[in-house]
Amino acid sequence: MGYRGPLFLEQGLVSMAHPIKRTIFETLSYIDSNTCVIYDLRFFPDPQTLSFPILGRTYNHIDFAQLATNPPVSHMRLFHPLLPWHIDVYKKIDNGIMVEDVIMQVYLALQSQIGARHYFNEELGNETRERIVRAYERRT
């Protein structure tokens, strides 16, 4: 089970809230259907579960320390049409949100249990709910 597409849009909430146009750092962006991030969200991010094909090599701590946007931001809200909630990402250092902040805060946000109000909502169709059930059954 997987989804190929952007987790957040460059013209998303940050751009609407501020007149400054921001760009997403290339390791996190979704460019012309090319996969820039491959991550099995079930597991803690490490080189076995997370890769950035755009780098052409295994990532390192310097890649994680890059600012996630240009110009930098202190807060961003991520959203996806199949998630019934948004994910708020906050900076951990004064310079702004780093790539590591995005990856780690997405991982932590997706560790929470899904409730009935999230499972039975208008956005998720029956087919998507069935995929969720099959994924849950495979993992338990």
Disulfide bonds with the S-S distance in Angstrom:
none
